[in-house]
Amino acid sequence: MNVLSIEINYKSRLIIYSFIMLYIKDFPNEIAIFPLSNAIFFPNTVLPLNIFEPRYKKMTEDALSNNKLIGMVQTKSYNNVIKPEVYNVGCLGKIETHSKTVDGRYLINLTGLIRFKILDELETNLPYRKFKVSYEDYLEDLEKIKFSDKINVIDLIDKTRKFFKIHQLSTDWKIVEKVEPDKLVNSLSMICPFSVSEKQTLLEAKNLIERANLINQIINFYILGNNKQQDRKIH
């Protein structure tokens, strides 16, 4: 790469970063949080939610009347049902569609925007929780970076088939095979029956490549564990 190419690339990155900094100003530093165990999502993915608890119905109503933004974060445990301990990294989402059922529940589709890091919990009189957050560690979430050529899709799908078989899960593999690699990695992170800590590790991965490698490691662990169990049954 010559000096001119490096300079052009640097200027392009600088322009992109400037636009990102302008865009990120629209994201509030104080957000309502919906803590939920074993549920993660990512920028450019959609998470359907069924909101039925009164405090989170209030949170949804407030979001709908304001900026439609809600933060999703995993709980570490349910020792404290009212105020469970949460992980410090989650994802900000925007309510794209919503409807209210006859019995008062809200059915919403939350579209992921950017991941955040929790800095502190705010003291409020609201029935739901609000946190002060930072987006600085995840600015790359706003860039349209494609990693398609760096992800071994065939190998990933093959391993996922074995993993699904172990857990007696089914899906339409013809549709799966047509999904873009980027979306495939994030979708598998969301829907696979991994542990809470495994899902959190996937959420906090720096980028798609790191996340794809982690999924491979996790699935390999489950496949290997299942093979060992079968060996023990045989002998």
N, C-alpha and C positions, 0 to 999 in steps of 0.2 A: 504494500500500500504506500503510495507516494504522499508527500507533504500536502499537496493540494486536496487529495481525497480525505486525509485526516482532518484538514481544516473545514471542508464542506460537511463532513460527518459531525464534527464538533458543533458547527453552527446550526445544523439541523436539530441536534439534540437540545441545543440551547433554546431554539424556537419552541420545540415541543414542551420543554420544561416550563417555559414562560406561559404557554397556554394552559398547562396543567395547574400552575399556581393561581391563575385567574379563575379556573374552573373550581378549584378546591375551596375557594372563598365562599362558595354557595353551600358548602357542607358545614353544619353547625358543630361547634366544639362541645356542646352539651346536648346529649341525645337520650331519648327514652330507650330503655333496654327490655327486650323480651328474652328472659333466661329460659333455655330449654335444653334438657339433656339429650345427647345423642342426635343433635340436629345442627348441621352446618350448611352454609351455602357460600357461594363465591360471586365475585363481580361477573356480570353477564349471564348469570343463571337465575332460574325462577324457583321460589320456594312457596308452595301452597300451604296456607295455615288455616286452621279452624279455631277461631278465638271464642272461648265460651266463659272463661273466668271473668267475673265483674271488673276486677282491676285492669285486666288486659283489654276488655271491651272499652273501658274508659280511655286507655292508652290509644287504642285504635281510633276512637272517635276524635280524640285530641289531634292525632296525626292527620286524619282526614280533613280536619278544619284548619290545619296549618300547612306544613310542608310535605306531608305524606311520608315522612322519613321515620324509620324504626331500626334500631340496632339489634341484631341477633347475636347471642353469646351462649356458650354451653355452660351448664352448671357442673360443678365438680362433685357435689354430693347433695342429697336431700335431707341432711341432718336437721337443717332449718328450712322447713317448707315455706315459711313466710319470706325469709331473706336468705336463700341458699348462696353458698360461696360460688363465685363464677370465675372462669378463666379470664385472663386479661387481654385476649385478642378475639375479636369478633368481626362481623361484616355489617356494614350499613346497607339498608335496603329501602326501596321506594315502593309504596303501594300502587301498583299499576291498575289492578282491577279489584273490585270488592262488591259483595252483596250481603244483605242481611236476611237471615232465615226467619221463619214464622216464630220460632222459639227464642229469637233474640241473639243468635250467634252471628259472628262475622266470618265470612269466607273470603279470604284475601289472597292475592298473588303478589309476593314480594320479589322485586327484581334487585339483584345485588349490584351495588355501585362501587364500593371500595372497602377494604379491610381497615380496621382501626385498632388502636391500643388504648386500653383503659388507663387513665391517669388517677382518677379519684371518683368516689361516689358523692353525689350531691345530697344535701339535706333538703327535703321538700315536704309539703303536706299532701302530696299526691299519693294515690293508692299503689301506683307502680313506681319503679325505680328509674332514676336518671343518673347518668355518669358524664364526667368530663373526659373527653377522648382526644387522641391525636391521630392524624392520618399520615404523618410525615414518613413513617417507615414503609408505607405501601403505595407510594406515588406511581409506581410502575403498573399498578392495577388499572390505571386510567389510560395507559398506552395500549394501542392495538397491536400487541406483539404476537406473532404466530410462531409456534414451535412445532408445527405439523411435521416438518422434515426431520426432526430430532427425536421423535417418539416412535418406538417400534409398536405400531398399532396391532399387527398380526399376533405378535407375541403376547401383548397385553390382553387381547381378546381371548386368546387360547387359554391363558392362565385364569382369566375371569370365568370362563366356561367351567373349568374344573372346580373353582371356588364356589360357584353357584350350585354345582352338582352336590358338593359336600354339604351345603346348607339347604339343599332341597328347594332352591329358588329357580324360577323360570322367567324367561324374557324372550322377546322376539329378536333373535340374533341377526336376522337379515337387516333389521332397522339399526341395531347396534353397529353393524359393520359400515353403515353409511354415515354415522355421526363423525363430525370433524374431530381430530385427535384432541384438540384443546378442550372441547366440550365433553369428550369421552372421559378424559382424566378427571375433570371436575364432577361430572355426573356420577362416576363410580365412587368418588370420595364421599358423595352425599348419600347414595343409596345402599352401598355395601354394608352389611352388618358388622362393621368394625367396632371396637370398643370406643368409649368416649375419649380416652387419651390418644388412641390411634387417629381418630377423626380430628382431634385438636392439632396433632402433629402435622397432618395433611393441610389443615387450614393455615397453619403458620409457615408452611414451606415458602421459600423465597419466590419461586416461580414454578411454571408448569413442568419444566424438566425435573426439578427437584421433587415435585409432587408425584410425577410419574414414576420416578425411581423408588420413592417411598411406597407407593401402591404395590409395585412389583415385590418389594421386600416383605411387605405385610402379607400379601397373597401367598408368596412362597413359604412363609412361616406357617400359614394355615394348611397349605397343601402338604408340606413336610410333616407337620404334626398329625395330619390325617393318615398319611402313609405309614407312619410309625405305629399308630393305633391298629391299622389293618395287619401289620406284621405281627403285632403282639397277639391278635386274634388267631392268626394262622398257626403260630407256634404254641 
